[in-house]
Amino acid sequence: MIKLVTFTSDFGTVDSYVSEVKGVIKACDPEIEIIDITHWIEPGNLTAASFVLLNSFRYFKKGTVHLAVIDPGVGSDRDIIAVKTKDYVFIGPDNGILYESVKVDGGGRIYALAVDRFIKKIAEIYAGNEVIRRITCGGISTTFQGRDLFAPFTGYILGGMPLEAVAVEKGSMIKLEITSPVRSADKVCGKIIYIDRFGNLISNIKGGLVLPGDEIFLKTRKSITSVGTLKKSYSNEDEGRCLPLIGSRGFLEIALNRGNAKDFFEARYGDEILILKQAKR
């Protein structure tokens, strides 16, 4: 069995949160390999989390477990779920961040963690394990369930343990759909759904909807700005100038050559991107 888990969160790397989660997973089995996707999701931004997971999970071997902890409802009655698809296992809060990835991988069987049962089970399985005993005896944190529940749940699954022993199968999960652009004969209206660390403004508009010659506009809370027509790469525009292009994930994005488009435009998630089709202008 592959013992590989990816880890996505909004924890950042300034604090010790990421390392504590990894420490618990490794305590379950030191042979588990953990690969970070990112820990710099904008805090609580479920759409950004969904987008990142959707566009990264297929670059890992079949059998990989994908753990995503972006959990503004931590400590509430939302479920902690594991979804077994044909190729992967996804673990996260049932708040929609797993939905798009599971859908793309063909759907799967959804299991909700039975917390009390799980705590008893891991206390038995990992008897003598000081790290797990600290969790089972010290009480589950209501503010850091990434460490106290998601991490040992991940270790448990990667250990080949039966989900049915600690979880209850359920028929559905929360749906959080990445919105599609609005299309008409002469224009396409989309939104910024992700902003990367370079400040590139990534939209929900797939590359096939943009043709050379179409004029592209960015609408923020302060202004509407033409950013020109589609370019092939960053180098196709002078340094310090903005340009639209199709990024590596296949979506239209607005960038600033050798600069930060987010800061330049004071853009934010949800701002609009408008395409005026060449043939109708």
Secondary structure, DSSP 8 states (H G I E B T S, - for coil): ---EEEEEES--SSSSHHHHHHHHHHHH-TT-EEEEEES-S-TT-HHHHHHHHHTTGGGS-TT-EEEEE--TTTTSS--EEEEEESS-EEEEESSSTTHHHHHHTT-EEEEEE-HHHHHHHHHHHTTT-HHHHHHHHH---SS-HIIIIIHHHHHHHHTT--GGGTEEEES----------EE-SSEEEEEEEEE-TT--EEEEEEGGG--TT-EEEEE-SS-EEEEES-BSSGGGS-TT-EEEEE-TTSEEEEEETTS-HHHHHT--TT-EEEEE-GGG-
